[in-house]
């Protein structure tokens, strides 16, 4: 008897597709404290420079959401036994946000709390996590520092940045709903090493050392950046892959080519003056000019970065809201304008100035 294929599940497929359609690229504006415990500094640099676009399945995206939804239940559980939990920053009414001196490293705490039965007078950073059965069993046997070093490093970073000496780790097994708790002491030396590590990643102008040169190494095989790191896959063109862009103070980015600050929207869009950071090109650098870099690729061919296939037409328009120039390339189907107008001077794809605003700035419209 022939084996029948499983019946289609169009509703489930539609649900997963909806999650995928709503997902963003997975690019964070900052280097996250949840990542800093990772052993490979090159992988951290790739994440900070947006080397790999996240492409998670709808099922996995829903699983991530399940973990986020569990946080409200953890808060309710603690409040039920008399613990005072602040899951929002009273000063802002939003989730607690922590950043280092550069503004480029940090994260969002789940909560801060006081009144735990073990230490009723001490404030604690709260970290809530969900685990599968195997991970939970190891957590119980070995503790968070040994079984989940990335979680431990995340708490150390938060304690250092928040000026709090204790953390409370509360985890649940998704299979049995069993809870696990652990109080973690602030380790100032470890925390400073973590912040120094973040500083190295943020300040590096080229990829840092790999954890292994062997692509078959287990951490490399599981890494989301394996294709870029070991296989020479192309990185998308955006500001963070461009040699002109660099992080500056207060969590901002700046373009040296155009001498302008870069918003997140700018960073994602990039511009026509984009030149890859040479280490992101799988080839030998041969020569360079002001607006181009040439390479010899592994197959022996030469490739010149920075030379467009064809110069798009240029039209006059209102003054650019960024630099005041009034010449625009026409690229239909790109950018916010229906004709894809892009400033020829600074590459800006945003709005231009209207007559009233231009007059207020003393620019002829």
C-alpha positions as CSV (number, residue, x, y, z in Angstrom):
1,X,0.0,0.0,0.0
2,X,1.4,3.4,-1.0
3,X,2.3,5.7,1.8
4,X,0.1,8.8,1.7
5,X,1.8,12.2,2.0
6,X,0.9,14.2,5.1
7,X,-2.2,16.4,4.5
8,X,-1.4,20.1,3.7
9,X,-1.6,22.6,6.5
10,X,-2.4,25.9,4.7
11,X,-3.4,27.7,7.9
12,X,-0.2,26.9,9.7
13,X,1.8,27.7,6.6
14,X,0.0,31.1,6.4
15,X,0.7,31.8,10.0
16,X,4.4,31.0,9.6
17,X,4.5,33.1,6.4
18,X,3.0,36.1,8.2
19,X,5.8,35.9,10.8
20,X,8.4,35.9,8.1
21,X,6.7,38.8,6.2
22,X,6.7,40.9,9.4
23,X,10.3,40.1,10.3
24,X,13.0,42.7,9.8
25,X,16.6,42.0,8.8
26,X,17.6,41.2,12.4
27,X,20.2,44.0,12.4
28,X,20.7,45.7,15.7
29,X,21.8,49.3,15.9
30,X,24.1,48.3,18.8
31,X,26.3,45.4,19.8
32,X,24.1,43.5,22.2
33,X,25.0,42.4,25.7
34,X,23.2,39.1,24.9
35,X,25.9,38.3,22.3
36,X,29.0,39.6,24.0
37,X,29.6,36.3,25.8
38,X,30.3,34.6,22.5
39,X,33.8,33.3,22.1
40,X,34.5,34.4,18.5
41,X,35.2,38.1,18.3
42,X,35.1,37.9,14.5
43,X,31.5,36.7,14.7
44,X,30.7,39.6,17.0
45,X,32.3,42.1,14.5
46,X,30.3,40.6,11.7
47,X,27.1,41.1,13.7
48,X,28.0,44.7,14.5
49,X,28.7,45.3,10.8
50,X,25.5,43.6,9.6
51,X,27.4,41.0,7.6
52,X,24.6,38.5,7.5
53,X,20.9,39.2,7.1
54,X,18.7,37.1,9.4
55,X,16.5,34.6,7.6
56,X,14.6,32.7,10.3
57,X,11.7,30.5,9.5
58,X,8.2,31.5,10.7
59,X,8.3,28.6,13.2
60,X,11.5,29.9,14.8
61,X,10.3,33.5,14.8
62,X,7.2,32.3,16.7
63,X,9.5,30.5,19.2
64,X,11.4,33.7,19.8
65,X,8.1,35.5,20.5
66,X,7.1,32.7,22.9
67,X,10.3,33.5,25.0
68,X,9.4,37.2,25.0
69,X,5.8,36.5,26.1
70,X,7.1,34.4,29.1
71,X,8.7,37.6,30.6
72,X,5.3,38.9,31.7
73,X,4.5,35.7,33.5
74,X,7.9,35.8,35.3
75,X,7.1,39.3,36.5
76,X,3.6,38.3,37.6
77,X,5.0,35.2,39.5
78,X,7.5,37.4,41.4
79,X,4.9,40.1,42.3
80,X,2.6,37.3,43.5
81,X,5.1,36.5,46.3
82,X,5.7,40.1,47.3
83,X,8.8,41.0,45.2
84,X,8.8,44.5,43.9
85,X,9.5,44.3,40.2
86,X,10.2,47.2,37.9
87,X,9.9,45.9,34.4
88,X,9.8,49.4,33.0
89,X,12.1,52.4,33.6
90,X,10.1,54.9,35.7
91,X,11.9,57.7,34.0
92,X,10.9,56.8,30.5
93,X,7.9,54.4,30.9
94,X,9.8,52.0,28.5
95,X,12.0,49.0,28.9
96,X,15.3,49.5,30.8
97,X,18.0,50.5,28.3
98,X,21.7,50.4,29.2
99,X,24.6,51.6,27.0
100,X,28.4,51.9,27.6
101,X,30.3,55.1,27.2
102,X,30.4,54.8,23.4
103,X,26.7,54.2,23.1
104,X,27.3,51.3,20.8
105,X,27.3,48.4,23.4
106,X,24.5,47.5,25.8
107,X,21.0,46.0,25.9
108,X,17.6,46.0,27.5
109,X,17.2,44.6,31.0
110,X,14.1,42.4,31.6
111,X,13.6,44.1,35.0
112,X,15.1,45.2,38.3
113,X,13.7,43.9,41.5
114,X,13.9,44.0,45.3
115,X,12.4,42.0,48.1
116,X,13.5,38.4,47.2
117,X,13.2,36.0,50.2
118,X,16.9,35.3,50.0
119,X,18.0,38.9,50.1
120,X,15.1,41.2,50.8
121,X,17.1,44.5,50.9
122,X,19.2,44.2,47.8
123,X,18.3,45.4,44.3
124,X,18.8,42.8,41.6
125,X,19.1,42.9,37.8
126,X,16.6,40.3,36.6
127,X,17.2,38.0,33.7
128,X,14.4,35.7,32.5
129,X,15.0,32.8,30.2
130,X,13.2,29.8,28.7
131,X,15.0,26.4,28.1
132,X,14.4,23.1,26.5
133,X,14.6,20.0,28.7
134,X,18.2,19.2,27.8
135,X,19.4,22.7,28.4
136,X,17.4,23.0,31.6
137,X,18.9,19.8,33.0
138,X,22.4,21.1,32.3
139,X,21.6,24.4,33.9
140,X,20.4,22.7,37.1
141,X,23.5,20.5,37.2
142,X,26.2,23.1,36.4
143,X,24.8,26.6,37.1
144,X,24.4,29.5,34.7
145,X,28.1,30.5,34.4
146,X,29.1,27.0,33.2
147,X,26.1,26.0,31.2
148,X,25.1,29.3,29.7
149,X,28.2,31.6,29.7
150,X,26.5,34.1,27.3
151,X,23.7,34.6,29.8
152,X,26.2,35.0,32.6
153,X,28.2,37.6,30.6
154,X,25.0,39.4,29.8
155,X,24.1,39.8,33.5
156,X,27.7,40.9,34.3
157,X,27.5,43.6,31.7
158,X,24.1,44.8,32.9
159,X,25.3,44.9,36.6
160,X,28.3,46.9,35.6
161,X,26.4,49.4,33.5
162,X,23.5,49.7,36.0
163,X,25.7,49.9,39.1
164,X,23.9,47.0,40.8
165,X,25.8,44.3,42.7
166,X,23.5,41.3,42.2
167,X,21.5,39.6,39.5
168,X,18.6,37.2,39.7
169,X,18.4,34.6,37.0
170,X,15.0,33.0,36.7
171,X,14.5,30.2,34.1
172,X,11.7,27.9,33.1
173,X,11.8,24.5,31.4
174,X,9.4,24.7,28.4
175,X,8.7,21.0,28.6
176,X,7.7,20.7,32.3
177,X,7.2,24.4,33.5
178,X,9.7,23.7,36.3
179,X,11.5,26.9,37.5
180,X,15.1,27.4,38.3
181,X,16.6,30.3,40.2
182,X,20.2,31.5,40.7
183,X,21.6,34.7,42.4
184,X,24.7,36.0,40.6
185,X,27.3,38.2,42.1
186,X,28.8,41.1,40.2
187,X,32.4,40.3,39.2
188,X,34.0,43.7,38.5
189,X,37.1,42.3,36.8
190,X,35.1,40.0,34.5
191,X,32.7,42.9,33.7
192,X,35.5,45.2,32.7
193,X,36.9,42.5,30.5
194,X,33.5,42.2,28.8
195,X,33.3,46.0,28.2
196,X,36.9,46.0,26.9
197,X,36.0,43.1,24.5
198,X,33.0,45.1,23.3
199,X,35.3,48.1,22.7
200,X,37.6,46.0,20.6
201,X,34.7,44.8,18.4
202,X,33.2,48.3,18.0
203,X,36.5,50.0,17.3
204,X,37.9,47.4,14.8
205,X,38.1,48.6,11.2
206,X,38.6,45.1,10.0
207,X,37.4,41.6,11.1
208,X,39.0,40.3,14.3
209,X,40.5,36.9,14.6
210,X,38.4,33.8,14.0
211,X,37.8,31.3,16.8
212,X,39.1,28.6,14.3
213,X,40.5,28.5,10.8
214,X,38.8,25.2,10.2
215,X,35.3,25.7,8.7
216,X,34.4,22.2,10.1
217,X,34.9,23.4,13.7
218,X,31.6,22.9,15.5
219,X,31.2,26.6,16.5
220,X,32.0,27.7,12.9
221,X,29.5,25.2,11.4
222,X,26.7,26.6,13.7
223,X,27.6,30.2,13.2
224,X,25.2,32.4,11.3
225,X,28.2,34.1,9.6
226,X,29.8,30.9,8.3
227,X,29.1,31.7,4.7
228,X,30.7,35.1,4.9
229,X,33.6,34.0,7.1
230,X,34.7,30.8,5.6
231,X,33.0,30.6,2.2
232,X,33.5,34.1,0.8
233,X,29.8,34.9,0.5
234,X,29.0,38.4,-0.5
235,X,28.0,40.9,2.1
236,X,25.1,43.3,1.2
237,X,25.9,46.9,0.2
238,X,25.0,49.1,3.1
239,X,26.8,51.7,5.2
240,X,28.1,49.2,7.7
241,X,29.9,47.2,5.0
242,X,31.4,50.4,3.6
243,X,35.0,51.6,4.3
244,X,33.7,55.2,4.5
245,X,31.5,54.6,7.6
246,X,32.5,54.3,11.2
247,X,30.9,54.3,14.6
248,X,31.3,57.6,16.6
249,X,30.3,58.7,20.1
250,X,26.7,58.5,21.5
251,X,25.9,55.4,19.5
252,X,26.0,57.3,16.2
253,X,27.6,56.5,12.8
254,X,29.3,58.9,10.4
255,X,30.2,58.9,6.7
256,X,33.7,60.2,6.0
257,X,33.1,60.3,2.3
258,X,30.2,62.8,2.6
259,X,31.0,64.2,6.0
260,X,27.5,63.5,7.4
261,X,25.9,61.6,10.2
262,X,24.1,58.4,9.2
263,X,20.6,57.5,10.5
264,X,19.6,53.8,10.7
265,X,17.6,54.3,7.5
266,X,20.7,55.8,5.8
267,X,22.8,52.9,7.0
268,X,20.5,50.3,5.6
269,X,20.1,52.1,2.2
270,X,23.8,52.9,1.6
271,X,24.7,55.1,-1.4
272,X,26.3,55.0,-4.8
273,X,29.7,55.9,-3.3
274,X,29.8,52.6,-1.3
275,X,33.1,50.8,-1.2
276,X,33.4,47.5,0.6
277,X,35.7,47.2,3.6
278,X,38.5,45.3,1.7
279,X,38.5,42.4,4.2
280,X,34.9,41.7,3.2
281,X,35.9,41.0,-0.4
282,X,37.3,37.5,-1.2
283,X,40.2,38.6,-3.2
284,X,43.6,40.3,-3.3
285,X,43.6,44.1,-3.3
286,X,45.5,45.4,-6.4
287,X,45.0,49.1,-6.5
288,X,42.8,51.9,-5.3
289,X,41.7,55.4,-6.1
290,X,39.6,58.0,-4.4
291,X,36.4,56.3,-5.4
292,X,37.4,52.7,-6.4
293,X,39.3,49.7,-5.3
294,X,40.4,46.9,-7.6
295,X,40.8,43.2,-6.6
296,X,42.1,39.9,-8.1
297,X,39.4,37.3,-7.3
298,X,40.2,33.6,-6.5
299,X,39.4,32.6,-10.1
300,X,42.1,35.0,-11.4
301,X,39.7,37.6,-12.8
302,X,39.9,41.3,-11.8
303,X,37.0,43.2,-10.2
304,X,36.8,46.9,-9.6
305,X,34.6,48.0,-6.7
306,X,33.1,51.5,-7.1
307,X,32.5,51.6,-10.8
308,X,28.8,51.6,-11.7
309,X,27.6,49.7,-14.7
310,X,26.0,52.8,-16.2
311,X,25.6,56.3,-14.9
312,X,21.9,57.1,-14.3
313,X,20.4,60.2,-15.7
314,X,20.6,63.4,-13.6
315,X,17.7,65.8,-13.2
316,X,17.3,69.1,-11.2
317,X,14.8,69.2,-8.3
318,X,14.3,70.9,-4.9
319,X,17.3,71.3,-2.6
320,X,18.4,68.1,-0.8
321,X,17.3,68.2,2.9
322,X,20.8,67.0,3.9
323,X,23.3,69.0,1.8
324,X,21.3,71.5,-0.2
325,X,22.4,70.3,-3.6
326,X,19.7,70.2,-6.3
327,X,20.9,67.5,-8.7
328,X,19.4,64.0,-8.5
329,X,20.1,60.6,-10.1
330,X,16.9,58.9,-11.4
331,X,16.5,55.3,-10.4
332,X,12.9,54.2,-10.8
333,X,11.7,51.8,-8.2
334,X,14.2,52.7,-5.5
335,X,13.9,55.0,-2.5
336,X,10.9,56.9,-1.1
337,X,10.3,58.9,-4.3
338,X,8.4,57.1,-7.1
339,X,11.3,57.9,-9.6
340,X,14.0,56.9,-7.1
341,X,15.6,60.4,-6.9
342,X,19.0,60.2,-5.2
343,X,21.1,63.3,-4.5
344,X,24.2,63.3,-6.7
345,X,26.2,65.2,-4.0
346,X,25.6,63.1,-0.9
347,X,23.7,60.0,-2.0
348,X,20.7,60.9,0.2
349,X,17.4,59.1,-0.7
350,X,15.3,61.0,1.8
351,X,13.1,64.1,1.3
352,X,14.1,67.4,-0.3
353,X,13.1,70.8,1.0
354,X,9.9,72.5,0.0
355,X,9.8,76.1,-0.9
356,X,8.9,77.4,2.5
357,X,11.5,75.3,4.3
358,X,14.2,76.2,1.8
359,X,13.4,79.9,2.2
360,X,13.6,79.6,6.0
361,X,17.1,78.1,5.6
362,X,18.2,80.7,3.1
363,X,18.4,78.3,0.2
364,X,16.9,79.1,-3.2
365,X,14.3,76.5,-4.1
